[in-house]
Amino acid sequence: SFPTRRSSDLRYKNPVILTTTDGVGTKILVAKTLNRFDTLGIDLVAMCVNDLAVCGAFPEIFLDYIACGTLDETVLKEVMKGIIRGCETAECTLSGGETAEMPDLYKTQDFDLAGFAVGIGEKHRLLPKKDAVSPGNIIFGLPSSGIHSNGLSLARKVIPMEEPDLFEQLLVPTRIYVRELKVLFTSRAVLAAAHITGGGLEGNLARVLPNHVIPKFTYSWPVPEIFQEIQRRGPVLE
């Protein structure tokens, strides 16, 4: 069932429900290497609710699915702590979930995570508004907290465990942008928004722009150390 109707929901005249689902990928392997699982749940929530927020729909409920070989209550509790913190940050309700033990499919210590979120948006305010986007519009960016939950396959290969200060940065949780976007969207000046994940800046932003508009970036902002190290050790082209 949906959460109890809030007075703030009265602002929706023509509400539209959007749904999303995602996981955390091989970031689980980083967590297993460091034996630290309390941030994975934040990533799980973030990857779903950020996808909703850039559409102009903000999360109402979140559900999780945890599949494993053998249930480890210690690990499960840590993962759930992160999920709860993520839902609090995203201002949504953790309404349920499922945990499945499948020893024939997963090894004893193996597990995987999936998340599902439902959000509501005002129909005429949903993004992107491609027809309104035109050359000369300004692109603004909100900084990340690190490499988030994408790109870990490369990062794990080039950042060695023997350098713990760097390797631990791979576990910094994905930033949840819901609160910031709620404030930005009140201006009604935002025409399109993109959650920058596996496709990078150009790939993700291009999906919300009309074909005749090509994004241009200055790349003049401060780059976190972890990105510079991955680029140097990759090697990754500029």
Secondary structure, DSSP 4 states (H G I P E B T S, - for coil): -PPPPPGGGGG-SSEEEEEEEE--TTHHHHHHHHT--TTHHHHHHHHHHHHHHTTT-EEEEEEEEEEESS--HHHHHHHHHHHHHHHHHHT-EEEEEEEEE-TTTS-TT-EEEEEEEEEEEEGGG-S--GGG--TTPPP--PPPSSSTTSSHHHHHHHS-TT-HHHHGGGGPPPPP-HHHHHHHHTTS---------TTHHHHHHHTTS-TT--------SPPPHHHHHHHHHTT---
